[in-house]
Amino acid sequence: MKKYISIIAVLFAFVSCEEENIVFDSENGQTFANFSESSILVPTPAEGASITVDVFVTTKTDSERTISVEVDPSSTATADQYSISGLTIPAGAFGSTLTITSNFDALPEEGRANLVLNLVDVTGSNDLVIKDSPLALEFYRECPITPGDWIINMSDSYGDGWQTDAATGGSGLTITLNDGTVFEVGLCSPYGSAAGTFLGDGECTPNDGSEGTATITIPEGTESVEWFFPGDQYGEIGFEIISPKGNVAGGYESADAGLITVDYCK
């Protein structure tokens, strides 16, 4: 009896496998389509920028097919800030490469423009199924760092210099270049207990308690700069960063410790 049961079990397993077997048909079968990426940052220099992203499909045809995309309502980018090409799948191909180009002049001077694209159709495809995964792009201006003298105008609303990551003194604003050079600036604190910290020694900026100015020189060929502020003990500190062009490129007022964003296009 056990032998018969075993034979029946084997036959049942074989039939089950046969029923679940699916044959893929790249010409007449169901078509699945999706973007190759889900999110892309697009830093844009003055001459513009171009990125590529693939649209994959699982079938091929004997004729060209057109890819249709739509701009999601959540997008903030405007039509003059970008262009899209490559929306045709050649005959016999399993997809196409889209080229998305950004326009520096039309992008905002500060912040980013967001573009979210939804894949909505591939004409001439059988039983089309589109993966619900939009493509999100972020366009922003990217400028080379202007060499020369950068001025940091510093202030303290209470009038007792800076107290950053220590109660009576602390570290200054640090500016780190890609070659390893580090500058540190800040208004000297008048408190004796600040001794031993940057704001308590002679390298900080002497001041009247409320205002002071420091200047750093960024050399030609500098590729990246990190501006880091250590914190504000009492919510009294402010500063603005002036580029060699004479424009306010960044600043801070009573915010948390962290990296400072500087707009090198100014």
N, C-alpha and C positions, 0 to 999 in steps of 0.2 A: 504493500500500500504506500509506503514511504517513497518508493521508486516512482510511482505514478504521480504523486504529488510534486516531486522534484521536476519531472518532465514538464508538467503543466506550468510550473513556476517559470521555467526557462523559456517555454513558448510564449508565455504572457509578457515576459521582459523583452523578448525579441520583437513581438508585435508592437509593444509600447514604443520602442526605439524607432521602429519603422514609421509609426504615426507622427513622431516628433521631428523627423528628418525634413529639413527645409532646403530647397535648392535655390541658390541665388541666381537671378537672371539679370545681367547687367544691361540688357537691351529692352526687355519687355516687362521687367519686374517693377516693383514699387520703388519710387525714388525718394531717398532721404537727402536733405540738404542742410548745410550749416556753415557758419564762419569758422575759420581756423583759429581765431583769437577772440577773446572776450573784452579785453581792455588794452588800450595803447595810449601812452603819453607822447605828445608830438611837440617837442621844443622847436620853435620856429625862429631862425635867424632872419636878418633883413631880406635876404634873397628868397625866402620861402623854404618850405620843407615838404618832402613827399615820403609817404610810407606805403607799404603794400600789405595786403591781407588776402588770403585765399578764400574762395567759396567752393566747398567740395560738394559734389553730387555723386550718388552711387550708381547712376546709369549713364549711358552714352546714346547719342542719336546720330542719324545721318545728316542732320541739318543744324544750323546755329540755333542757340537758345538764348533768351534774354533774361537776365537776372533783374528782379525788381526789389528795390529797397525803399523804405519810407523813414522819414525823420520822426523819432519818438517825441511826443509832446513835452517830455522832460528836458529836452535839449535847450541850451541857451545860445548855441552858435547860430549865426545868421548866414544866409546863403552866400554873401560876399566874402566870408571868411574861409571857405573851403571849396574844393571841387572834387568830383568822383569820376573816374573813368575805368574801363575794363569790365563793363557790365554785360559782356557777350561771351558765352561759352562756345568755342569753336566746335564744328562738327567732329564727332568721334572723341571728344575730350570729356573728362570727368570733373571739370571745374574751370574756374577762371581766377586770375589774379587781379584784384581791384587795386587801383592806385588812388590814394587820397592825398590831395595837395592842400597845404594851408597857406594863407595870405597874411604875411606879417603886418602890412599896413592896415588891414581891416580888423586885426585882433585888438583887444583892449590893452591899454598901456599897463594896467595892473590886473592881476587875477587871471583866470582861465575861462575859455569858452568851451563848453561841453557839447559834444555831438553824440547822440545815441541813435544807431541805425538798426532797424528791424528788417530782417530778411522776410519778404512777403510772397515771392513767387519766382518760379523758374519755368518759363513758358515751354510747352512741348514736352513736359516730363510726365510720365505715367504715375498716377496715384501719389501725388507729391505729399511728403511729410517733412515739415520744416522744424528743426530743433529750436525750441523756445529759449534761445540764448542770444540776446542782442550784442552788438558791437559798440562799446563805449570808448570814445576818443576824447582826450583833453588837449586843446591847443593853447599854447602860451608863448609869449615873446621870449626869445633868448638872444642876449646881446653879449659881445665880448666885454671883458672887464677893462674899463678905461684906466690906463696907467697914470700915475701922478699923485698929487696930494689930495687925500680924503680927509675932510674936516668933521669932527664929532663935537657938536655943541651939546653940552651936558647941563642938567639943572637938578635942583632939589627943592621941592616946594616948602619943606620945613625950615631950610636954611642952615643945615648942619652937615653939609657934604653927603657922601654916599655911605649907606650901610646896606650891603648886598646879602651875602650868604653868611654873615656874622652879625651879632647884635650891635657892635660899634664900628665895624669896618668890613673887611672881607676882600673878596676878589674883585677885579675889574672886568670890564667888557673885554673879551679876548678875540683877536682877529688872527686866524691861522691861514697862511697861504699854502698853496700846493707844494711849494719847495721846502716846507717845514718851518719857515719864518713865523714867529708868533709875536704879535703886538698886544699890549695890555694897556687900557686906559680907564680912567675913572676919577671922580672928584675926591680929593683927599678928605678923610674924616678927621675932625679936630680932637677926637677922644684919645687919650693916652693909652687906653686899653686896646686900641686898634693896632698898636705896635706889633710887628711880626706878620701882619697881613699886607697885601699890596696897597690897600687904601690908607694904611697907617705909616707907610715909609715914604722916602723922598721921590720915588718914581711915579707916583700918582700926580694928578694935575692940581696945583695950588689954586685956591678959589676963595671967594668971599662968603662961602657957605651955600650960596644959591646958584651960582653959574660958573662955568669954566669951559675952556675949549682945548681940544687936543688935535693934533694932526699926525696922520701916518702917511707914508709914501709907498704906494704899491708899484712895483717895477713893471716895465714892459715885459710881455710874454707870460704874465700870470694867468693861469687857466681857471683856477677856482679859489674861492675865499670863503671861509666859514666864520660867521659872526656869532659869538655865543655870549649871552648875558646870564650871570650867575643867580640873579634873583633880586628881590626888593623887600627888605625886611618890613618896612612900614608904609609901603605904597606911596612913596614921595618922589621917586626917581623918574626922570624923563631925559631923552636925548634924541637928536636927529642927526642923520648921516648925510653929509653934503658931498656929492661927487665932484671930480675935477671940472665938470661942465657947469658947476654952480647950482645944480638941482638937488632937491631933497630926494634921496634914493631909498631911505628907510628910516625907521625910528621906533620909539618905544615910550610908553607912558603907563606906569603902574600895572604891569602885566606879570605873568609868571616867568620863571626862569626857562631858558631854552634858546634855540636857534632863532636868529633875527633874519627876516627876509629882506633882501636888498635888491632893488630893481636896477640892474646894470644898463638898462636902456636909457636911463636918465642921466 
